[in-house]
Amino acid sequence: MGHTLTLDVPEEVYQSLLQKAEQTGQLPEAVAVQLLATAIQPHVEDPLEQFIGAFSSHSVAWADHHDTYLGTAIRDTLHRNTSEGHPDA
């Protein structure tokens, strides 16, 4: 069930909303609902966020494939520990 909400927004906010609506081919009301829904979503803490920009990488794929790289490193470590007979692996 939807609810009607009437907002009094400053002119510059309204103009920005209209511009975004024109760019996306949507009504300003639809854009406003999407923006509000996005704004109230809980922020999930990324444990790697503190390292963003901390070092230079020559690979442009790192940002897109970091989960794969980390998973491979963990798999290799577990495999190495198992091969060496570590009981906690």
Backbone atoms as SQL, in Angstrom:
CREATE TABLE atoms (id INTEGER PRIMARY KEY, chain TEXT, resi INTEGER, resn TEXT, atom TEXT, x REAL, y REAL, z REAL);
INSERT INTO atoms VALUES
  (1, 'A', 1, 'MET', 'N', 0.838, -1.165, 0.000),
  (2, 'A', 1, 'MET', 'CA', 0.000, 0.000, 0.000),
  (3, 'A', 1, 'MET', 'C', 0.890, 1.237, 0.000),
  (4, 'A', 2, 'GLY', 'N', 0.616, 2.158, -0.903),
  (5, 'A', 2, 'GLY', 'CA', 1.386, 3.389, -0.988),
  (6, 'A', 2, 'GLY', 'C', 0.783, 4.478, -0.128),
  (7, 'A', 3, 'HIS', 'N', 1.587, 5.485, 0.116),
  (8, 'A', 3, 'HIS', 'CA', 1.147, 6.639, 0.892),
  (9, 'A', 3, 'HIS', 'C', 1.482, 7.890, 0.102),
  (10, 'A', 4, 'THR', 'N', 0.639, 8.888, 0.205),
  (11, 'A', 4, 'THR', 'CA', 0.883, 10.158, -0.452),
  (12, 'A', 4, 'THR', 'C', 1.647, 11.052, 0.503),
  (13, 'A', 5, 'LEU', 'N', 2.698, 11.673, -0.016),
  (14, 'A', 5, 'LEU', 'CA', 3.538, 12.546, 0.783),
  (15, 'A', 5, 'LEU', 'C', 3.735, 13.837, 0.007),
  (16, 'A', 6, 'THR', 'N', 3.392, 14.950, 0.612),
  (17, 'A', 6, 'THR', 'CA', 3.564, 16.248, -0.033),
  (18, 'A', 6, 'THR', 'C', 4.784, 16.923, 0.561),
  (19, 'A', 7, 'LEU', 'N', 5.728, 17.306, -0.303),
  (20, 'A', 7, 'LEU', 'CA', 6.975, 17.912, 0.152),
  (21, 'A', 7, 'LEU', 'C', 7.109, 19.315, -0.421),
  (22, 'A', 8, 'ASP', 'N', 7.632, 20.222, 0.363),
  (23, 'A', 8, 'ASP', 'CA', 7.950, 21.571, -0.095),
  (24, 'A', 8, 'ASP', 'C', 9.474, 21.636, -0.204),
  (25, 'A', 9, 'VAL', 'N', 9.989, 21.572, -1.436),
  (26, 'A', 9, 'VAL', 'CA', 11.433, 21.520, -1.651),
  (27, 'A', 9, 'VAL', 'C', 11.922, 22.836, -2.237),
  (28, 'A', 10, 'PRO', 'N', 13.174, 23.198, -1.945),
  (29, 'A', 10, 'PRO', 'CA', 13.744, 24.414, -2.527),
  (30, 'A', 10, 'PRO', 'C', 13.799, 24.317, -4.060),
  (31, 'A', 11, 'GLU', 'N', 13.792, 25.449, -4.717),
  (32, 'A', 11, 'GLU', 'CA', 13.774, 25.512, -6.183),
  (33, 'A', 11, 'GLU', 'C', 14.923, 24.728, -6.811),
  (34, 'A', 12, 'GLU', 'N', 16.129, 24.847, -6.252),
  (35, 'A', 12, 'GLU', 'CA', 17.276, 24.149, -6.849),
  (36, 'A', 12, 'GLU', 'C', 17.132, 22.628, -6.730),
  (37, 'A', 13, 'VAL', 'N', 16.518, 22.161, -5.662),
  (38, 'A', 13, 'VAL', 'CA', 16.271, 20.721, -5.510),
  (39, 'A', 13, 'VAL', 'C', 15.251, 20.268, -6.544),
  (40, 'A', 14, 'TYR', 'N', 14.208, 21.057, -6.709),
  (41, 'A', 14, 'TYR', 'CA', 13.164, 20.706, -7.675),
  (42, 'A', 14, 'TYR', 'C', 13.713, 20.697, -9.094),
  (43, 'A', 15, 'GLN', 'N', 14.532, 21.673, -9.430),
  (44, 'A', 15, 'GLN', 'CA', 15.110, 21.734, -10.780),
  (45, 'A', 15, 'GLN', 'C', 16.029, 20.537, -11.031),
  (46, 'A', 16, 'SER', 'N', 16.790, 20.158, -10.033),
  (47, 'A', 16, 'SER', 'CA', 17.648, 18.977, -10.161),
  (48, 'A', 16, 'SER', 'C', 16.802, 17.725, -10.342),
  (49, 'A', 17, 'LEU', 'N', 15.715, 17.646, -9.627),
  (50, 'A', 17, 'LEU', 'CA', 14.802, 16.518, -9.746),
  (51, 'A', 17, 'LEU', 'C', 14.183, 16.459, -11.137),
  (52, 'A', 18, 'LEU', 'N', 13.772, 17.608, -11.656),
  (53, 'A', 18, 'LEU', 'CA', 13.222, 17.656, -13.006),
  (54, 'A', 18, 'LEU', 'C', 14.251, 17.232, -14.050),
  (55, 'A', 19, 'GLN', 'N', 15.468, 17.691, -13.885),
  (56, 'A', 19, 'GLN', 'CA', 16.539, 17.348, -14.823),
  (57, 'A', 19, 'GLN', 'C', 16.786, 15.833, -14.820),
  (58, 'A', 20, 'LYS', 'N', 16.853, 15.248, -13.633),
  (59, 'A', 20, 'LYS', 'CA', 17.059, 13.799, -13.506),
  (60, 'A', 20, 'LYS', 'C', 15.885, 13.043, -14.123),
  (61, 'A', 21, 'ALA', 'N', 14.692, 13.533, -13.916),
  (62, 'A', 21, 'ALA', 'CA', 13.495, 12.898, -14.478),
  (63, 'A', 21, 'ALA', 'C', 13.531, 12.941, -16.003),
  (64, 'A', 22, 'GLU', 'N', 13.928, 14.059, -16.571),
  (65, 'A', 22, 'GLU', 'CA', 14.024, 14.175, -18.023),
  (66, 'A', 22, 'GLU', 'C', 15.082, 13.229, -18.574),
  (67, 'A', 23, 'GLN', 'N', 16.205, 13.119, -17.880),
  (68, 'A', 23, 'GLN', 'CA', 17.295, 12.240, -18.327),
  (69, 'A', 23, 'GLN', 'C', 16.872, 10.776, -18.328),
  (70, 'A', 24, 'THR', 'N', 16.062, 10.388, -17.377),
  (71, 'A', 24, 'THR', 'CA', 15.672, 8.982, -17.244),
  (72, 'A', 24, 'THR', 'C', 14.325, 8.671, -17.872),
  (73, 'A', 25, 'GLY', 'N', 13.630, 9.695, -18.342),
  (74, 'A', 25, 'GLY', 'CA', 12.324, 9.481, -18.952),
  (75, 'A', 25, 'GLY', 'C', 11.252, 9.097, -17.956),
  (76, 'A', 26, 'GLN', 'N', 11.403, 9.543, -16.724),
  (77, 'A', 26, 'GLN', 'CA', 10.434, 9.225, -15.674),
  (78, 'A', 26, 'GLN', 'C', 9.780, 10.503, -15.164),
  (79, 'A', 27, 'LEU', 'N', 8.730, 10.324, -14.416),
  (80, 'A', 27, 'LEU', 'CA', 8.106, 11.462, -13.746),
  (81, 'A', 27, 'LEU', 'C', 8.972, 11.883, -12.562),
  (82, 'A', 28, 'PRO', 'N', 8.968, 13.174, -12.215),
  (83, 'A', 28, 'PRO', 'CA', 9.745, 13.629, -11.062),
  (84, 'A', 28, 'PRO', 'C', 9.365, 12.883, -9.782),
  (85, 'A', 29, 'GLU', 'N', 8.103, 12.548, -9.632),
  (86, 'A', 29, 'GLU', 'CA', 7.652, 11.823, -8.447),
  (87, 'A', 29, 'GLU', 'C', 8.311, 10.444, -8.358),
  (88, 'A', 30, 'ALA', 'N', 8.441, 9.764, -9.488),
  (89, 'A', 30, 'ALA', 'CA', 9.062, 8.437, -9.505),
  (90, 'A', 30, 'ALA', 'C', 10.534, 8.532, -9.141),
  (91, 'A', 31, 'VAL', 'N', 11.207, 9.553, -9.653),
  (92, 'A', 31, 'VAL', 'CA', 12.622, 9.751, -9.334),
  (93, 'A', 31, 'VAL', 'C', 12.776, 10.050, -7.846),
  (94, 'A', 32, 'ALA', 'N', 11.888, 10.882, -7.304),
  (95, 'A', 32, 'ALA', 'CA', 11.949, 11.230, -5.882),
  (96, 'A', 32, 'ALA', 'C', 11.762, 9.989, -5.014),
  (97, 'A', 33, 'VAL', 'N', 10.841, 9.106, -5.378),
  (98, 'A', 33, 'VAL', 'CA', 10.611, 7.875, -4.616),
  (99, 'A', 33, 'VAL', 'C', 11.862, 7.002, -4.651),
  (100, 'A', 34, 'GLN', 'N', 12.494, 6.873, -5.830),
  (101, 'A', 34, 'GLN', 'CA', 13.708, 6.070, -5.945),
  (102, 'A', 34, 'GLN', 'C', 14.830, 6.652, -5.079),
  (103, 'A', 35, 'LEU', 'N', 14.986, 7.974, -5.118),
  (104, 'A', 35, 'LEU', 'CA', 16.038, 8.618, -4.323),
  (105, 'A', 35, 'LEU', 'C', 15.789, 8.434, -2.824),
  (106, 'A', 36, 'LEU', 'N', 14.545, 8.567, -2.405),
  (107, 'A', 36, 'LEU', 'CA', 14.216, 8.369, -0.987),
  (108, 'A', 36, 'LEU', 'C', 14.448, 6.918, -0.570),
  (109, 'A', 37, 'ALA', 'N', 14.050, 5.980, -1.420),
  (110, 'A', 37, 'ALA', 'CA', 14.243, 4.564, -1.093),
  (111, 'A', 37, 'ALA', 'C', 15.730, 4.240, -0.963),
  (112, 'A', 38, 'THR', 'N', 16.542, 4.800, -1.836),
  (113, 'A', 38, 'THR', 'CA', 17.985, 4.579, -1.776),
  (114, 'A', 38, 'THR', 'C', 18.576, 5.203, -0.513),
  (115, 'A', 39, 'ALA', 'N', 18.098, 6.386, -0.156),
  (116, 'A', 39, 'ALA', 'CA', 18.647, 7.114, 0.992),
  (117, 'A', 39, 'ALA', 'C', 18.384, 6.404, 2.323),
  (118, 'A', 40, 'ILE', 'N', 17.295, 5.655, 2.414),
  (119, 'A', 40, 'ILE', 'CA', 16.971, 5.028, 3.700),
  (120, 'A', 40, 'ILE', 'C', 17.466, 3.594, 3.812),
  (121, 'A', 41, 'GLN', 'N', 18.094, 3.063, 2.745),
  (122, 'A', 41, 'GLN', 'CA', 18.651, 1.714, 2.836),
  (123, 'A', 41, 'GLN', 'C', 19.800, 1.728, 3.827),
  (124, 'A', 42, 'PRO', 'N', 19.887, 0.677, 4.639),
  (125, 'A', 42, 'PRO', 'CA', 20.983, 0.638, 5.617),
  (126, 'A', 42, 'PRO', 'C', 22.332, 0.558, 4.912),
  (127, 'A', 43, 'HIS', 'N', 23.296, 1.265, 5.453),
  (128, 'A', 43, 'HIS', 'CA', 24.648, 1.269, 4.911),
  (129, 'A', 43, 'HIS', 'C', 25.384, 0.032, 5.408),
  (130, 'A', 44, 'VAL', 'N', 25.901, -0.748, 4.478),
  (131, 'A', 44, 'VAL', 'CA', 26.643, -1.952, 4.826),
  (132, 'A', 44, 'VAL', 'C', 28.127, -1.598, 4.879),
  (133, 'A', 45, 'GLU', 'N', 28.756, -1.919, 5.991),
  (134, 'A', 45, 'GLU', 'CA', 30.180, -1.637, 6.147),
  (135, 'A', 45, 'GLU', 'C', 30.999, -2.594, 5.301),
  (136, 'A', 46, 'ASP', 'N', 31.890, -2.036, 4.502),
  (137, 'A', 46, 'ASP', 'CA', 32.795, -2.833, 3.682),
  (138, 'A', 46, 'ASP', 'C', 34.126, -2.920, 4.417),
  (139, 'A', 47, 'PRO', 'N', 34.553, -4.118, 4.803),
  (140, 'A', 47, 'PRO', 'CA', 35.803, -4.230, 5.568),
  (141, 'A', 47, 'PRO', 'C', 37.036, -3.788, 4.779),
  (142, 'A', 48, 'LEU', 'N', 36.920, -3.692, 3.476),
  (143, 'A', 48, 'LEU', 'CA', 38.054, -3.271, 2.652),
  (144, 'A', 48, 'LEU', 'C', 38.031, -1.768, 2.341),
  (145, 'A', 49, 'GLU', 'N', 36.986, -1.080, 2.778),
  (146, 'A', 49, 'GLU', 'CA', 36.843, 0.337, 2.444),
  (147, 'A', 49, 'GLU', 'C', 38.035, 1.167, 2.915),
  (148, 'A', 50, 'GLN', 'N', 38.610, 0.815, 4.051),
  (149, 'A', 50, 'GLN', 'CA', 39.742, 1.577, 4.576),
  (150, 'A', 50, 'GLN', 'C', 40.960, 1.496, 3.667),
  (151, 'A', 51, 'PHE', 'N', 40.997, 0.500, 2.794),
  (152, 'A', 51, 'PHE', 'CA', 42.140, 0.332, 1.912),
  (153, 'A', 51, 'PHE', 'C', 41.940, 0.939, 0.529),
  (154, 'A', 52, 'ILE', 'N', 40.748, 1.457, 0.252),
  (155, 'A', 52, 'ILE', 'CA', 40.482, 2.049, -1.057),
  (156, 'A', 52, 'ILE', 'C', 41.427, 3.223, -1.281),
  (157, 'A', 53, 'GLY', 'N', 42.187, 3.135, -2.351),
  (158, 'A', 53, 'GLY', 'CA', 43.141, 4.181, -2.689),
  (159, 'A', 53, 'GLY', 'C', 44.428, 4.140, -1.896),
  (160, 'A', 54, 'ALA', 'N', 44.616, 3.128, -1.055),
  (161, 'A', 54, 'ALA', 'CA', 45.795, 3.063, -0.187),
  (162, 'A', 54, 'ALA', 'C', 47.054, 2.634, -0.935),
  (163, 'A', 55, 'PHE', 'N', 46.893, 1.951, -2.046),
  (164, 'A', 55, 'PHE', 'CA', 48.064, 1.517, -2.803),
  (165, 'A', 55, 'PHE', 'C', 47.760, 1.568, -4.294),
  (166, 'A', 56, 'SER', 'N', 48.812, 1.615, -5.064),
  (167, 'A', 56, 'SER', 'CA', 48.681, 1.690, -6.508),
  (168, 'A', 56, 'SER', 'C', 48.686, 0.292, -7.097),
  (169, 'A', 57, 'SER', 'N', 47.763, 0.038, -7.983),
  (170, 'A', 57, 'SER', 'CA', 47.694, -1.247, -8.666),
  (171, 'A', 57, 'SER', 'C', 47.782, -0.994, -10.162),
  (172, 'A', 58, 'HIS', 'N', 48.558, -1.803, -10.838),
  (173, 'A', 58, 'HIS', 'CA', 48.701, -1.629, -12.273),
  (174, 'A', 58, 'HIS', 'C', 47.615, -2.391, -13.022),
  (175, 'A', 59, 'SER', 'N', 46.777, -3.083, -12.295),
  (176, 'A', 59, 'SER', 'CA', 45.694, -3.843, -12.905),
  (177, 'A', 59, 'SER', 'C', 44.394, -3.073, -12.743),
  (178, 'A', 60, 'VAL', 'N', 43.731, -2.792, -13.835),
  (179, 'A', 60, 'VAL', 'CA', 42.445, -2.089, -13.746),
  (180, 'A', 60, 'VAL', 'C', 41.323, -3.039, -13.346),
  (181, 'A', 61, 'ALA', 'N', 41.588, -4.336, -13.372),
  (182, 'A', 61, 'ALA', 'CA', 40.561, -5.324, -13.061),
  (183, 'A', 61, 'ALA', 'C', 40.368, -5.520, -11.561),
  (184, 'A', 62, 'TRP', 'N', 41.271, -5.017, -10.734),
  (185, 'A', 62, 'TRP', 'CA', 41.190, -5.248, -9.287),
  (186, 'A', 62, 'TRP', 'C', 39.828, -4.838, -8.723),
  (187, 'A', 63, 'ALA', 'N', 39.359, -3.671, -9.081),
  (188, 'A', 63, 'ALA', 'CA', 38.089, -3.183, -8.524),
  (189, 'A', 63, 'ALA', 'C', 36.917, -4.074, -8.928),
  (190, 'A', 64, 'ASP', 'N', 36.942, -4.590, -10.136),
  (191, 'A', 64, 'ASP', 'CA', 35.838, -5.416, -10.608),
  (192, 'A', 64, 'ASP', 'C', 35.915, -6.860, -10.134),
  (193, 'A', 65, 'HIS', 'N', 37.124, -7.342, -9.832),
  (194, 'A', 65, 'HIS', 'CA', 37.299, -8.764, -9.541),
  (195, 'A', 65, 'HIS', 'C', 37.961, -9.040, -8.190),
  (196, 'A', 66, 'HIS', 'N', 37.906, -8.091, -7.253),
  (197, 'A', 66, 'HIS', 'CA', 38.603, -8.291, -5.984),
  (198, 'A', 66, 'HIS', 'C', 38.080, -9.504, -5.211),
  (199, 'A', 67, 'ASP', 'N', 36.776, -9.787, -5.309),
  (200, 'A', 67, 'ASP', 'CA', 36.243, -10.963, -4.618),
  (201, 'A', 67, 'ASP', 'C', 36.865, -12.253, -5.164),
  (202, 'A', 68, 'THR', 'N', 37.039, -12.303, -6.471),
  (203, 'A', 68, 'THR', 'CA', 37.659, -13.475, -7.093),
  (204, 'A', 68, 'THR', 'C', 39.099, -13.625, -6.638),
  (205, 'A', 69, 'TYR', 'N', 39.838, -12.518, -6.648),
  (206, 'A', 69, 'TYR', 'CA', 41.246, -12.567, -6.232),
  (207, 'A', 69, 'TYR', 'C', 41.378, -12.986, -4.767),
  (208, 'A', 70, 'LEU', 'N', 40.533, -12.432, -3.913),
  (209, 'A', 70, 'LEU', 'CA', 40.590, -12.789, -2.492),
  (210, 'A', 70, 'LEU', 'C', 40.193, -14.248, -2.274),
  (211, 'A', 71, 'GLY', 'N', 39.162, -14.695, -2.982),
  (212, 'A', 71, 'GLY', 'CA', 38.735, -16.086, -2.868),
  (213, 'A', 71, 'GLY', 'C', 39.821, -17.053, -3.319),
  (214, 'A', 72, 'THR', 'N', 40.500, -16.704, -4.403),
  (215, 'A', 72, 'THR', 'CA', 41.595, -17.543, -4.889),
  (216, 'A', 72, 'THR', 'C', 42.719, -17.607, -3.867),
  (217, 'A', 73, 'ALA', 'N', 43.051, -16.479, -3.274),
  (218, 'A', 73, 'ALA', 'CA', 44.121, -16.446, -2.271),
  (219, 'A', 73, 'ALA', 'C', 43.747, -17.294, -1.053),
  (220, 'A', 74, 'ILE', 'N', 42.500, -17.217, -0.612),
  (221, 'A', 74, 'ILE', 'CA', 42.050, -18.017, 0.535),
  (222, 'A', 74, 'ILE', 'C', 42.068, -19.503, 0.189),
  (223, 'A', 75, 'ARG', 'N', 41.583, -19.842, -1.014),
  (224, 'A', 75, 'ARG', 'CA', 41.599, -21.241, -1.447),
  (225, 'A', 75, 'ARG', 'C', 43.025, -21.788, -1.476),
  (226, 'A', 76, 'ASP', 'N', 43.946, -21.007, -2.039),
  (227, 'A', 76, 'ASP', 'CA', 45.344, -21.445, -2.111),
  (228, 'A', 76, 'ASP', 'C', 45.949, -21.633, -0.724),
  (229, 'A', 77, 'THR', 'N', 45.623, -20.723, 0.195),
  (230, 'A', 77, 'THR', 'CA', 46.129, -20.840, 1.567),
  (231, 'A', 77, 'THR', 'C', 45.575, -22.093, 2.247),
  (232, 'A', 78, 'LEU', 'N', 44.276, -22.345, 2.096),
  (233, 'A', 78, 'LEU', 'CA', 43.676, -23.545, 2.683),
  (234, 'A', 78, 'LEU', 'C', 44.272, -24.810, 2.082),
  (235, 'A', 79, 'HIS', 'N', 44.477, -24.796, 0.779),
  (236, 'A', 79, 'HIS', 'CA', 45.068, -25.956, 0.110),
  (237, 'A', 79, 'HIS', 'C', 46.491, -26.197, 0.610),
  (238, 'A', 80, 'ARG', 'N', 47.249, -25.121, 0.752),
  (239, 'A', 80, 'ARG', 'CA', 48.632, -25.225, 1.239),
  (240, 'A', 80, 'ARG', 'C', 48.650, -25.747, 2.674),
  (241, 'A', 81, 'ASN', 'N', 47.766, -25.243, 3.531),
  (242, 'A', 81, 'ASN', 'CA', 47.701, -25.695, 4.928),
  (243, 'A', 81, 'ASN', 'C', 47.297, -27.166, 5.018),
  (244, 'A', 82, 'THR', 'N', 46.367, -27.591, 4.181),
  (245, 'A', 82, 'THR', 'CA', 45.941, -28.987, 4.161),
  (246, 'A', 82, 'THR', 'C', 47.091, -29.890, 3.717),
  (247, 'A', 83, 'SER', 'N', 47.820, -29.434, 2.709),
  (248, 'A', 83, 'SER', 'CA', 48.955, -30.216, 2.200),
  (249, 'A', 83, 'SER', 'C', 50.065, -30.350, 3.230),
  (250, 'A', 84, 'GLU', 'N', 50.215, -29.315, 4.059),
  (251, 'A', 84, 'GLU', 'CA', 51.270, -29.322, 5.072),
  (252, 'A', 84, 'GLU', 'C', 50.817, -30.005, 6.362),
  (253, 'A', 85, 'GLY', 'N', 49.568, -30.420, 6.419),
  (254, 'A', 85, 'GLY', 'CA', 49.076, -31.165, 7.568),
  (255, 'A', 85, 'GLY', 'C', 48.685, -30.322, 8.760),
  (256, 'A', 86, 'HIS', 'N', 48.370, -29.034, 8.545),
  (257, 'A', 86, 'HIS', 'CA', 47.903, -28.219, 9.666),
  (258, 'A', 86, 'HIS', 'C', 46.512, -28.682, 10.082),
  (259, 'A', 87, 'PRO', 'N', 46.307, -28.946, 11.347),
  (260, 'A', 87, 'PRO', 'CA', 45.026, -29.493, 11.808),
  (261, 'A', 87, 'PRO', 'C', 43.871, -28.502, 11.726),
  (262, 'A', 88, 'ASP', 'N', 44.152, -27.200, 11.701),
  (263, 'A', 88, 'ASP', 'CA', 43.062, -26.229, 11.695),
  (264, 'A', 88, 'ASP', 'C', 42.633, -25.849, 10.289),
  (265, 'A', 89, 'ALA', 'N', 43.139, -26.510, 9.278),
  (266, 'A', 89, 'ALA', 'CA', 42.785, -26.175, 7.904),
  (267, 'A', 89, 'ALA', 'C', 41.595, -26.987, 7.430);
